């Protein structure tokens, strides 16, 4: 790389500059609007940058462009700055109404300082651009300056530009997840868990390696559910490298991941290992339940085994798997009901896959995941009510359905459309209709209006059992709203 690899481009129109869908801070942007939404995930930082540009102008570090062959330019370094300029010149491009008003205020107060054309550097040499970009990115200045790249962002950039990366497999897995609408934070701890994503473990996660790329070998819905759990477990530190350090620990965790996604292992070794640790037969179906309970079961019960309903012949005859007489009977403690857990979303829960543009809904899901329901039941109830309303609203907007004003009516109408599209069965439709039957005024009978009463009436107080049961029974509907 040398200075001669770059050409000075004066007075380039902001409208002629496109955001880079593969930029590490954007990652898998579907279109320009989606790129803007992804940059806005760091709301405070981008507002600080806009204020800095509006007051003091752009930094002296040139924005790097590459021609796209259609008379436009693609940003190779400076996507946050270009996003800021686009929004300051046209706040209506912002998808969030609350943020849009703040941008309008910044723009209106500093209209003369906001450029519509800027000077840039360009190059058609991808290697030269890659070297220059990697050498940059130091000094965050609280978000107003050029931000450091985390190890994950650096990995994304290297993979996208065809350069070697020491965290290649982990990066490929995370990037696949983002392409399938699973959010991965910029500071995901890729360096700590990179060794976990070896070939054997990736196979258990549903991927073969072909031509140095990950190739799915399981149904997409199973892969997504597993990826959602793995990414959330490691980012939230529910799991750390110490939990998967040995092959045995990794296999145990992967069994848990596969089970949460409804993947039955066909590896004899894994089955034998499981049987060796379990001298008497158990009814595993009681542990997982149907789809609804398997994705929202008890956090406290995730490692327990239900022996109470075991009816196979070996157990009845008092024999072990080798046919020998059973010397003693293991007695397990009574299994807690699914609702009796600390949080609304249990450890292995498959949360709704919410698009990156829907920041409020994503923040609600994140906040719910942090709160202990027993200590803050009312807060969880308020957030859950908000999540249901946003989910139904998104479904109706996405399917061009008229707003019926009342949440109960909108919810029932959306469920009807799902039933007509064969996305839910009759029993699921009836369940949603039961929760939207607001003619039942007794607070002891939960419906969508009861949630509202919990928020606004001192005489109506929610309890953990009611709220957890409500979520467990409607979570399938909320997830479908976002599909």
Secondary structure as the mmCIF struct_conf table of DSSP 4:
data_model
#
loop_
_struct_conf.conf_type_id
_struct_conf.id
_struct_conf.beg_label_comp_id
_struct_conf.beg_label_asym_id
_struct_conf.beg_label_seq_id
_struct_conf.end_label_comp_id
_struct_conf.end_label_asym_id
_struct_conf.end_label_seq_id
HELX_RH_3T_P HELX_RH_3T_P1 UNK A 3 UNK A 5
STRN STRN1 UNK A 7 UNK A 13
HELX_RH_3T_P HELX_RH_3T_P2 UNK A 14 UNK A 16
STRN STRN2 UNK A 17 UNK A 18
TURN_TY1_P TURN_TY1_P1 UNK A 21 UNK A 22
BEND BEND1 UNK A 23 UNK A 23
TURN_TY1_P TURN_TY1_P2 UNK A 24 UNK A 26
BEND BEND2 UNK A 28 UNK A 28
BEND BEND3 UNK A 31 UNK A 31
HELX_RH_AL_P HELX_RH_AL_P1 UNK A 32 UNK A 39
TURN_TY1_P TURN_TY1_P3 UNK A 40 UNK A 41
BEND BEND4 UNK A 42 UNK A 42
HELX_RH_AL_P HELX_RH_AL_P2 UNK A 43 UNK A 56
BEND BEND5 UNK A 58 UNK A 58
BEND BEND6 UNK A 60 UNK A 61
HELX_LH_PP_P HELX_LH_PP_P1 UNK A 62 UNK A 62
STRN STRN3 UNK A 63 UNK A 67
BEND BEND7 UNK A 69 UNK A 71
STRN STRN4 UNK A 73 UNK A 77
HELX_RH_AL_P HELX_RH_AL_P3 UNK A 79 UNK A 89
HELX_RH_3T_P HELX_RH_3T_P3 UNK A 91 UNK A 93
BEND BEND8 UNK A 95 UNK A 95
HELX_RH_AL_P HELX_RH_AL_P4 UNK A 97 UNK A 109
TURN_TY1_P TURN_TY1_P4 UNK A 110 UNK A 110
HELX_RH_3T_P HELX_RH_3T_P4 UNK A 111 UNK A 113
BEND BEND9 UNK A 116 UNK A 116
STRN STRN5 UNK A 117 UNK A 122
BEND BEND10 UNK A 124 UNK A 124
HELX_RH_AL_P HELX_RH_AL_P5 UNK A 126 UNK A 135
HELX_RH_3T_P HELX_RH_3T_P5 UNK A 141 UNK A 143
TURN_TY1_P TURN_TY1_P5 UNK A 144 UNK A 144
BEND BEND11 UNK A 145 UNK A 145
HELX_LH_PP_P HELX_LH_PP_P2 UNK A 146 UNK A 150
HELX_RH_AL_P HELX_RH_AL_P6 UNK A 151 UNK A 160
TURN_TY1_P TURN_TY1_P6 UNK A 161 UNK A 162
TURN_TY1_P TURN_TY1_P7 UNK A 166 UNK A 167
HELX_RH_AL_P HELX_RH_AL_P7 UNK A 168 UNK A 179
TURN_TY1_P TURN_TY1_P8 UNK A 180 UNK A 181
TURN_TY1_P TURN_TY1_P9 UNK A 186 UNK A 187
HELX_RH_AL_P HELX_RH_AL_P8 UNK A 190 UNK A 193
HELX_RH_3T_P HELX_RH_3T_P6 UNK A 194 UNK A 196
BEND BEND12 UNK A 197 UNK A 197
HELX_RH_AL_P HELX_RH_AL_P9 UNK A 199 UNK A 204
TURN_TY1_P TURN_TY1_P10 UNK A 205 UNK A 206
STRN STRN6 UNK A 207 UNK A 210
TURN_TY1_P TURN_TY1_P11 UNK A 211 UNK A 212
STRN STRN7 UNK A 213 UNK A 216
BEND BEND13 UNK A 218 UNK A 218
HELX_RH_AL_P HELX_RH_AL_P10 UNK A 220 UNK A 235
TURN_TY1_P TURN_TY1_P12 UNK A 236 UNK A 237
BEND BEND14 UNK A 238 UNK A 239
HELX_RH_3T_P HELX_RH_3T_P7 UNK A 241 UNK A 243
BEND BEND15 UNK A 244 UNK A 246
HELX_RH_AL_P HELX_RH_AL_P11 UNK A 247 UNK A 260
TURN_TY1_P TURN_TY1_P13 UNK A 261 UNK A 262
HELX_LH_PP_P HELX_LH_PP_P3 UNK A 263 UNK A 265
HELX_RH_AL_P HELX_RH_AL_P12 UNK A 268 UNK A 276
TURN_TY1_P TURN_TY1_P14 UNK A 277 UNK A 277
BEND BEND16 UNK A 279 UNK A 280
HELX_RH_AL_P HELX_RH_AL_P13 UNK A 284 UNK A 288
BEND BEND17 UNK A 290 UNK A 290
HELX_RH_AL_P HELX_RH_AL_P14 UNK A 291 UNK A 295
BEND BEND18 UNK A 296 UNK A 296
BEND BEND19 UNK A 299 UNK A 299
TURN_TY1_P TURN_TY1_P15 UNK A 300 UNK A 303
TURN_TY1_P TURN_TY1_P16 UNK A 308 UNK A 309
HELX_RH_AL_P HELX_RH_AL_P15 UNK A 313 UNK A 317
TURN_TY1_P TURN_TY1_P17 UNK A 318 UNK A 318
STRN STRN8 UNK A 319 UNK A 319
TURN_TY1_P TURN_TY1_P18 UNK A 321 UNK A 322
BEND BEND20 UNK A 323 UNK A 323
HELX_LH_PP_P HELX_LH_PP_P4 UNK A 324 UNK A 324
STRN STRN9 UNK A 325 UNK A 325
HELX_LH_PP_P HELX_LH_PP_P5 UNK A 326 UNK A 326
HELX_LH_PP_P HELX_LH_PP_P6 UNK A 332 UNK A 337
TURN_TY1_P TURN_TY1_P19 UNK A 338 UNK A 339
BEND BEND21 UNK A 341 UNK A 345
TURN_TY1_P TURN_TY1_P20 UNK A 347 UNK A 348
TURN_TY1_P TURN_TY1_P21 UNK A 356 UNK A 357
HELX_RH_AL_P HELX_RH_AL_P16 UNK A 359 UNK A 370
TURN_TY1_P TURN_TY1_P22 UNK A 373 UNK A 375
HELX_RH_AL_P HELX_RH_AL_P17 UNK A 377 UNK A 398
TURN_TY1_P TURN_TY1_P23 UNK A 399 UNK A 400
HELX_LH_PP_P HELX_LH_PP_P7 UNK A 401 UNK A 403
BEND BEND22 UNK A 405 UNK A 406
HELX_RH_AL_P HELX_RH_AL_P18 UNK A 407 UNK A 420
TURN_TY1_P TURN_TY1_P24 UNK A 421 UNK A 422
BEND BEND23 UNK A 423 UNK A 424
HELX_RH_AL_P HELX_RH_AL_P19 UNK A 426 UNK A 435
TURN_TY1_P TURN_TY1_P25 UNK A 436 UNK A 436
TURN_TY1_P TURN_TY1_P26 UNK A 438 UNK A 439
TURN_TY1_P TURN_TY1_P27 UNK A 443 UNK A 444
BEND BEND24 UNK A 445 UNK A 445
HELX_RH_AL_P HELX_RH_AL_P20 UNK A 448 UNK A 456
TURN_TY1_P TURN_TY1_P28 UNK A 458 UNK A 459
HELX_RH_AL_P HELX_RH_AL_P21 UNK A 464 UNK A 481
TURN_TY1_P TURN_TY1_P29 UNK A 482 UNK A 482
#
